[in-house]
Amino acid sequence: MARICASKGLEKNHASLLNYAQIMLESGVDGGEVLLAGAENDLPARRRDDRLIVLERGALPQVRALGAGALRLTYTQADCPATRAALLACAARPGQPVAADSGSIAMLTLAARVAASEIPVLIEGPTGTGKEVLARYIHNASPRAAAPFVALNCAAMPEAMLEAMLFGHRKGAFTGATEAAEGFFRAADGGTLLLDELGEMPIGLQAKLLRALQEGEVVPLGATQPVKVDVRVIACTNRDLAAEIAAGRFREDLYYRLNVFPLRLDALRVRPDDIAPLAFAMLLRHAPATGARWIGADALDKLRSHAWPGNVRELENVIRRALLLAGEEPTLNAAHIVFDSAVRPVGAGDTLVAAVTPAASDGRNLSAIVRRSEAQVILDTLDQHGGNRLATAAALGISERTLRYRLASMREAGLVAAAGGAR
């Protein structure tokens, strides 16, 4: 989202794109302007934070970098979906959200209002939907924009280590603490602390986090006196925290402390109008700085028809792969679009494959027997929960991440096969 400033003559030569830009982009929350100029006019003066887009009509549509923050957009039809998607991508500063879907735009507008306040924010959504990007957007649109933005992933980390990273520690507080560390809360003082994958945080540490939020102070490991901090916390999770509370894995009081204003990012398949602008944004991010690039209509159609189980992260992989396959070709077409291998849900229809070594079949290899027994329990539990990994992990008393690792290991070891072929 940005303010639009058009050069003279633009309304005459590029009226349709100017009108579209004013409708889709104008909000004025990021401190910069998008300057639109026609290639036939003199380029306007701009500030460091401004984006310059030079528009021109041509037989071969393309986007070309003109320097830092400046791009040339050559188009054939102003009302073409690819042209409009490219314009939105060109207008976005690096790391800024790109959106064309009405639901996404409404959510970003709401996020900009939330940014002006000091309340905690909880961002929910599936993995790979861009929750950290949204968190940075809120920080950059807030009065704390000039202060630090510090991100910490709470997943797959021992409780003691996570506590030390959050609150800091004194020298000698534990074995190996040869130097004192301030911790992420104090590193983010005056700014924003992003707690990613909060649902993975050990429940014992959640009580200490709650106190830090309530009192505005932290007690480093090995210290006896609290240290005041001024931090705005944004938490992200791909879990259903209400279900985690019911299962006893997440504190209800911490949930209500953070859930003052929840924001939700939907899966990419639910917001198809975002696919093309995001694809162009990935093209601009990963294409070589020199040379012109474009995404053909057939490639965009193929992208829109995909289910995107990996969301925006998968889309980025696909565009990077397409750039490699295209080589020196300026336009990405459908042949260059190769999707990630489908992640087949493990559950009904999966069978346990016996280990192939004679020792295992004889029952003399204890480790192989243990692995097969564990695999069978996991598959049986998946089957009981209809292939739902979150429910399966809960029933087994492990995290969903750990379950994914176990399933991957089982496949690599040849312990899982699909009955009747892959689905």
C-alpha positions in Angstrom: 0.0 0.0 0.0 1.4 3.4 -0.9 0.5 6.9 -2.0 0.3 7.5 -5.8 2.0 10.4 -7.5 1.5 10.7 -11.2 3.7 12.7 -13.6 2.2 15.1 -16.2 0.6 13.5 -19.2 0.1 10.1 -17.5 -3.7 10.5 -17.5 -3.7 11.0 -21.2 -1.4 8.1 -22.1 -1.8 5.6 -19.3 -5.2 6.5 -17.8 -6.4 2.9 -17.2 -3.3 1.8 -15.3 -3.2 5.1 -13.3 -6.9 4.6 -12.2 -6.1 1.0 -11.3 -3.1 2.0 -9.2 -5.1 4.7 -7.4 -7.8 2.2 -6.5 -5.6 -0.7 -5.5 -2.5 1.0 -3.9 -3.4 4.3 -2.3 -3.5 4.1 1.5 -0.4 6.1 2.7 0.7 3.8 5.5 4.3 3.0 4.6 5.9 6.4 4.4 6.9 6.2 0.7 5.3 7.2 -2.6 4.9 5.3 -5.8 5.8 7.7 -8.6 4.2 6.8 -12.0 5.7 8.3 -15.0 5.4 7.8 -18.8 8.4 6.8 -20.7 7.6 9.7 -23.0 8.0 12.2 -20.2 10.9 13.5 -18.0 11.4 11.4 -15.0 10.3 13.1 -11.7 12.6 13.7 -8.8 12.1 11.2 -6.0 13.2 10.5 -2.4 15.1 7.5 -1.2 12.0 5.6 -0.1 10.0 6.3 -3.2 9.3 3.7 -5.9 9.4 4.9 -9.5 7.5 3.0 -12.2 8.1 4.1 -15.8 5.2 3.0 -18.0 5.4 2.5 -21.7 3.4 0.6 -24.4 5.2 -1.9 -26.4 4.8 -5.1 -28.5 6.7 -7.2 -25.9 5.5 -6.9 -22.3 8.3 -6.9 -19.8 9.6 -5.5 -16.5 13.1 -4.1 -16.4 15.1 -2.7 -13.4 16.3 0.9 -13.9 18.2 1.2 -10.7 17.5 1.1 -7.0 13.7 1.4 -6.5 13.0 2.1 -10.2 11.4 -0.2 -12.7 10.2 0.1 -16.3 6.9 -1.7 -17.1 6.3 -2.3 -20.8 2.8 -3.5 -21.5 0.5 -4.2 -24.5 -2.9 -4.1 -22.8 -3.6 -2.1 -19.7 -6.6 -4.2 -18.6 -4.6 -7.5 -19.0 -4.4 -9.4 -15.7 -0.6 -9.8 -16.1 -0.1 -6.1 -16.6 -2.1 -5.2 -13.5 -0.3 -7.9 -11.4 3.1 -6.7 -12.6 2.1 -3.1 -11.6 1.2 -4.2 -8.1 4.4 -6.1 -7.7 6.5 -3.2 -9.0 4.8 -0.8 -6.5 5.7 -2.9 -3.5 8.9 -2.3 -1.6 11.1 -5.3 -0.8 9.5 -7.3 2.0 6.2 -5.5 1.8 2.9 -7.5 1.3 1.5 -7.8 -2.2 -2.2 -8.2 -2.5 -5.0 -8.0 -5.1 -7.6 -10.2 -3.4 -10.4 -8.2 -1.8 -10.1 -10.2 1.5 -6.3 -9.6 1.6 -6.7 -5.9 1.0 -9.3 -5.6 3.7 -7.0 -7.5 6.1 -4.0 -5.2 5.3 -6.2 -2.1 5.8 -7.2 -3.5 9.2 -3.5 -4.3 10.0 -2.6 -0.7 9.2 -5.1 0.5 11.8 -3.9 -2.0 14.4 -0.3 -0.9 13.7 -1.1 2.6 15.1 -1.9 1.2 18.5 0.2 -0.6 21.1 -1.9 -3.7 21.6 -0.5 -7.2 21.1 -1.3 -8.9 17.8 -1.9 -12.6 17.2 -1.5 -13.7 13.5 -2.9 -17.0 12.6 -2.6 -19.0 9.4 -1.2 -22.0 7.7 2.5 -22.5 7.2 4.0 -20.5 4.4 1.3 -17.8 4.1 3.5 -14.9 4.9 2.8 -14.3 8.6 6.3 -12.8 9.3 5.8 -10.5 6.3 2.6 -9.2 7.8 4.3 -8.8 11.2 7.0 -6.6 9.6 4.3 -4.6 7.8 2.6 -3.9 11.1 5.9 -2.9 12.6 6.9 -0.6 9.7 3.5 1.1 9.8 3.7 1.7 13.6 5.2 4.5 15.6 8.0 2.0 16.5 9.1 1.7 12.9 12.5 3.3 13.6 13.2 0.9 16.5 14.3 -2.7 16.2 12.2 -5.5 14.8 13.4 -8.8 16.3 12.1 -12.2 15.4 12.4 -15.5 17.3 11.2 -18.9 16.2 9.9 -20.8 19.3 9.7 -24.2 17.6 12.0 -27.2 18.1 14.1 -25.5 20.9 14.8 -26.8 24.4 12.9 -24.8 27.1 16.1 -23.7 28.9 17.7 -22.4 25.7 14.5 -20.6 24.6 14.2 -19.0 28.0 17.8 -17.7 27.9 17.3 -16.4 24.4 14.0 -14.6 25.4 15.0 -13.1 28.7 18.8 -13.1 28.5 21.3 -14.4 31.1 24.1 -13.4 33.3 27.6 -14.7 33.0 27.9 -18.0 34.7 24.2 -18.5 34.9 24.5 -22.0 33.5 27.2 -24.3 32.1 28.7 -22.7 29.0 27.5 -19.1 29.8 30.9 -17.6 29.5 29.5 -14.2 28.7 26.3 -12.4 29.6 23.5 -11.9 26.9 20.8 -9.4 26.9 18.1 -11.6 25.3 15.6 -10.9 22.6 13.2 -8.9 24.8 15.9 -6.4 25.6 17.3 -6.4 22.1 13.8 -5.4 20.9 13.4 -2.6 23.5 11.5 0.2 22.1 10.5 -1.9 19.1 8.7 -5.1 18.1 9.3 -8.7 19.1 7.9 -11.4 16.8 7.4 -14.7 18.5 7.0 -17.1 15.6 5.3 -20.5 16.0 4.2 -19.6 19.5 2.1 -22.7 19.7 5.3 -24.7 20.0 6.5 -22.9 23.1 6.8 -25.2 26.2 3.9 -24.6 28.6 6.3 -24.0 31.5 7.8 -21.0 29.7 4.4 -19.6 28.8 3.9 -18.5 32.4 7.1 -16.5 32.3 6.2 -15.0 29.0 2.8 -14.0 30.4 4.4 -12.2 33.3 6.8 -10.4 31.0 3.8 -9.1 29.0 1.8 -8.1 32.0 4.6 -6.4 34.0 6.7 -5.1 31.1 9.8 -6.5 32.6 12.1 -9.6 32.3 14.3 -11.4 34.8 17.5 -12.7 33.0 18.7 -16.2 34.0 21.0 -15.9 37.0 19.6 -12.4 38.0 17.4 -11.5 40.9 16.2 -8.1 39.8 13.8 -7.5 36.9 14.7 -5.3 34.0 12.1 -3.0 32.5 11.4 -3.4 28.8 9.2 -1.5 26.3 8.3 -4.1 23.7 5.3 -4.7 21.5 4.8 -8.4 20.9 3.4 -9.9 17.8 2.8 -13.7 17.9 2.4 -16.0 14.9 1.0 -19.5 14.9 -0.1 -22.2 12.5 -1.9 -24.1 15.2 -5.5 -23.8 16.5 -4.7 -22.3 19.9 -8.2 -22.9 21.1 -7.7 -26.6 20.5 -4.3 -26.5 22.1 -5.9 -24.9 25.2 -8.5 -27.6 25.4 -5.7 -30.2 25.1 -3.8 -28.6 28.0 -0.8 -27.6 25.8 -1.4 -23.8 25.8 -2.3 -21.4 28.6 -5.7 -19.8 28.3 -4.6 -16.6 30.1 -1.6 -16.2 27.7 -4.0 -16.7 24.8 -6.3 -13.9 25.9 -3.4 -11.7 26.7 -2.1 -12.0 23.1 -5.4 -12.3 21.3 -6.4 -8.7 21.8 -6.6 -8.3 18.0 -6.3 -11.5 16.0 -5.5 -11.3 12.3 -5.8 -14.4 10.0 -3.9 -15.1 6.8 -5.9 -17.5 4.6 -4.2 -20.3 2.6 -3.2 -19.1 -0.9 -5.8 -21.3 -2.6 -8.5 -19.3 -0.9 -7.2 -16.0 -2.3 -6.5 -16.8 -6.0 -6.4 -13.1 -7.0 -3.1 -12.8 -5.0 -1.3 -15.5 -7.0 -0.4 -13.4 -10.1 0.9 -10.3 -8.2 2.9 -12.6 -5.8 4.3 -14.4 -8.7 5.6 -11.2 -10.3 6.9 -10.1 -6.9 8.9 -13.3 -6.7 10.1 -12.7 -10.3 11.4 -9.3 -9.4 13.0 -10.7 -6.2 14.9 -13.5 -7.8 15.5 -12.6 -11.4 18.9 -11.2 -12.3 19.1 -7.4 -11.9 20.0 -7.0 -15.5 17.6 -8.0 -18.3 13.9 -7.9 -18.8 11.4 -10.6 -17.5 7.7 -11.4 -17.8 5.3 -14.2 -16.9 3.2 -15.4 -19.8 -0.6 -15.8 -19.7 -0.3 -19.6 -20.0 2.0 -19.7 -17.0 -0.3 -17.5 -15.0 -3.2 -19.8 -15.8 -1.2 -22.8 -14.7 -0.3 -21.1 -11.4 -4.0 -20.2 -10.7 -5.1 -23.8 -11.3 -2.7 -25.2 -8.7 -3.9 -26.0 -5.1 -0.8 -24.6 -3.4 -0.5 -26.8 -0.4 2.8 -25.0 0.4 1.2 -21.6 0.0 3.4 -18.6 -0.8 6.6 -20.4 0.1 5.8 -23.0 -2.5 5.0 -20.3 -5.0 8.4 -18.8 -4.4 10.0 -22.2 -5.1 8.1 -22.6 -8.3 9.1 -19.1 -9.6 12.8 -19.7 -8.7 12.7 -23.0 -10.5 11.0 -21.5 -13.5 13.8 -18.9 -13.8 16.4 -21.6 -13.9 14.5 -23.6 -16.5 13.9 -20.5 -18.6 17.5 -19.6 -18.8 18.0 -16.6 -21.1 14.3 -16.6 -22.3 12.7 -13.4 -21.2 9.2 -14.8 -20.7 8.3 -17.6 -18.3 5.7 -19.9 -20.0 3.7 -22.9 -18.8 6.6 -25.3 -19.7 8.8 -23.6 -17.1 6.2 -24.0 -14.3 7.0 -27.2 -12.4 5.3 -27.7 -9.1 6.7 -29.3 -6.0 6.1 -33.0 -5.6 2.7 -33.5 -4.0 2.8 -34.2 -0.3 0.6 -37.3 0.0 -1.4 -37.4 3.2 -0.4 -40.5 5.2 -3.3 -42.3 6.6 -5.9 -44.7 5.3 -4.5 -46.9 2.5 -0.9 -46.7 3.8 0.8 -50.0 4.7 3.8 -50.8 6.7 6.6 -52.3 4.5 8.6 -55.1 6.2 12.3 -54.4 6.5 14.2 -56.0 3.7 17.2 -57.3 5.7 17.2 -61.0 6.7 18.0 -60.1 10.2 14.9 -58.0 10.5 12.7 -60.6 9.0 14.1 -63.2 11.5 13.3 -60.8 14.3 16.9 -60.8 15.5 17.4 -57.1 14.7 16.0 -55.3 17.7 16.4 -51.7 16.4 14.5 -52.7 13.2 11.7 -54.2 15.2 11.4 -51.0 17.3 11.3 -48.9 14.1 8.6 -51.0 12.6 6.6 -51.0 15.7 6.8 -47.2 16.0 5.9 -46.8 12.4 2.8 -49.1 12.8 1.6 -47.1 15.8 2.0 -43.8 13.9 0.1 -45.2 10.9 -2.6 -46.7 13.1 -3.1 -43.4 14.9 -3.2 -41.5 11.6 -5.8 -43.9 10.4 -7.9 -43.4 13.5 -7.8 -39.6 13.0 -8.6 -39.7 9.3 -5.1 -38.6 8.3 -5.2 -35.4 10.4 -1.6 -34.8 11.5 -2.4 -32.3 14.2 -4.8 -34.6 15.9 -2.4 -37.5 15.4 0.5 -35.6 17.0 -1.7 -34.6 19.9 -2.8 -38.2 20.5 0.8 -39.4 20.3 2.0 -36.7 22.7 4.5 -35.1 20.2 4.5 -31.9 18.2 3.3 -31.8 14.6 6.8 -30.9 13.5 8.2 -34.1 15.2 5.5 -36.1 13.5 6.5 -34.7 10.1 10.1 -35.7 10.8 9.1 -39.2 11.8 7.0 -39.7 8.7 9.9 -38.4 6.5 12.3 -40.8 8.2 9.8 -43.7 7.7 9.6 -43.0 4.0 13.4 -42.8 3.6 13.7 -46.1 5.5 11.2 -47.7 3.2 8.8 -48.3 6.1 5.8 -46.6 4.4 4.2 -47.4 1.1 0.9 -46.4 -0.4 -1.6 -49.2 -1.1 -2.6 -49.0 -4.8 0.0 -46.3 -5.6 0.5 -42.7 -4.6 -2.5 -40.6 -4.1 
